């Protein structure tokens, strides 16, 4: 019984990590669409301000989805 619960928690965490990465990609693409500049070009040119904003998006999405995953684990 304990092994089943442990395996389900691992499966839930792996699925949650996958969904977190998917949501981060979607968030980045939405940010890229709503800004008047090309985010990839700005990051390639080492624009620090754009890097900080993109990093903040990833951190915010990671925290939000991580909390959802953590609350779902037994």
C-alpha positions, 0 to 999 in steps of 0.5 A: 500500500505504501509503495502504491502511494509513493509511486502515485506521488512520483507520477504526480510530481513528474506530470506536474514538472512536465506541465510546469515546463509547458506553462513556462513555454506558453508564458514565454510565447505570450510575453513574446507576442505582447511585447513590441520587440523580439524577445529572443533577439534581445536575449541574444544581444544580452539585454539585461532588462529583458533577461530579468523580466523573462526570468521573473516570468519563469520564477512566478510560473514555477512558484505557482505551479509548484504550489499546486503540485505540492498541495496535491501530494499526499 
